[in-house]
Amino acid sequence: QVQLVESGGGLVQPGGSLRLSCAASGSISNIRSMGWHRQAPGNQRELVAAISNGGTTNYADFVKGRFTISGDNAKNMVYLQMNSLKPEDTAVYYCNVVWGWAWQNSWGQGTQVTVSS
């Protein structure tokens, strides 16, 4: 069984910063990529950023220049540094990992990020 545990969400004022962390544990091997998605009320879940095990990154256009994804392969962890946060960044942020020969996709429970004055 694979477990993903996110942390670092919370309430922040517009223009502020937060750093999300996600740790993957359990019967997981051959991690191919880790990433962050988000879902706001009434919206579809959308990709925010992803990083491959080789370090290649991919960002949604709406976070380019503001968010930075990084990973620690040795610890099976992924981070999301979020700067210049906007109210429209308010959402539940989910960590996911793609792993194994069958390219399985596992998800965390999500962490709430609220940007409000």
Steps between C-alpha positions, in 0.01 A plus 500: 500500500625847406449798726547865410493754778482869419578786735554875489160632399325782681371854482719769344445855385521592131861539399615259768679167478446142607704184460324168456668169572399147408654175618438170324535177695396137495535240228616744237782455253624638174353846543467663158366838602344692786280801478236733633146553380233725644124516511292803587129469586297442186811449286674200350824380653786655304873449473712759679850358457682171462857378515643182350749277676760651270416852614301621201231740611166598352284791612153622426507840333316662788784427746806555283736743664325473836517133604800269509485122528791298631558145610719282715527157338682349796214591734212456253393855565375785285465866589310793358624848580218744432579871483293803404183315589170627365144446624438285192767258626258401776435127467569160646844395383562132435829321472526212254765249401529291186693183571565141412518309173126551451525876544268499800371833626453552872356807673524666837204624703560863414590813693298820500661821379300817555618837372300780653542832674 
